[in-house]
Amino acid sequence: MNILAIKSTGDTTSMSVILKNEINTYSAKHERKDRPNWDIFLENIGLNKIFNLNEIDLFVYADSQNSYTATRTVASYLKGVSVALNKPLMVVKDISADDIKADSIAKIAKEQLKKENPSMEDFDPGDANPFYPKDSGFRKK
């Protein structure tokens, strides 16, 4: 199974691809308000050199509780890609430290799939939303 995963904590973003038994990861630090250039990340993990997006079986992102904006950006990007390619999208609840990168998120997703053995139809991109347990207080009254 080929898996592409992204994790962002707001000031660090990583992208990883698992291609059968090989893992390629690229990570970069950036200003908290800057959004990563996805093309640079994809190029650095081998897009169009060792794989293309149609070969990805599952897209995954970490539901990071440390940065609302970063997580929403990643979720929006991967929702668009997975819908355009008609591929499943999975959210991995991230309750870990910020030092865990996308390769760990991809491995967690792969292990969850092995244990639970779900149908790929269970991972509808429309259902892959970040979850925030507390009220952000940003709503207008």
URNORNOR-V353848 format. One record per pair of residues at least 24 apart in sequence whose ideal C-beta (glycine too) atoms are under 6 Angstrom apart, sorted by the first residue. I is the first residue (numbers start at 0). GAP is how many residues later the second one is. If there is no record, write none. Layout:
# URNORNOR-V353848
i=I gap=GAP
i=I gap=GAP
This chain:
# URNORNOR-V353848
i=0 gap=56
i=1 gap=53
i=1 gap=54
i=1 gap=55
i=2 gap=55
i=2 gap=57
i=2 gap=103
i=2 gap=106
i=3 gap=52
i=3 gap=55
i=4 gap=55
i=4 gap=97
i=4 gap=100
i=4 gap=101
i=5 gap=55
i=5 gap=68
i=5 gap=96
i=6 gap=55
i=6 gap=95
i=6 gap=98
i=7 gap=62
i=7 gap=66
i=8 gap=55
i=8 gap=57
i=8 gap=58
i=8 gap=89
i=9 gap=57
i=9 gap=60
i=13 gap=87
i=13 gap=88
i=14 gap=26
i=14 gap=30
i=14 gap=87
i=15 gap=86
i=15 gap=87
i=15 gap=90
i=16 gap=28
i=17 gap=88
i=18 gap=32
i=22 gap=80
i=24 gap=78
i=26 gap=74
i=34 gap=38
i=52 gap=32
i=57 gap=30
i=57 gap=32
i=58 gap=28
i=58 gap=30
i=59 gap=30
i=59 gap=32
i=59 gap=45
i=59 gap=49
i=61 gap=30
i=61 gap=32
i=61 gap=43
i=62 gap=28
i=62 gap=30
i=62 gap=31
i=62 gap=67
i=63 gap=30
i=70 gap=59
i=74 gap=55
i=78 gap=46
i=81 gap=43
i=82 gap=42
i=87 gap=32
i=87 gap=35
i=88 gap=34
i=88 gap=36
i=88 gap=39
i=89 gap=33
i=90 gap=37
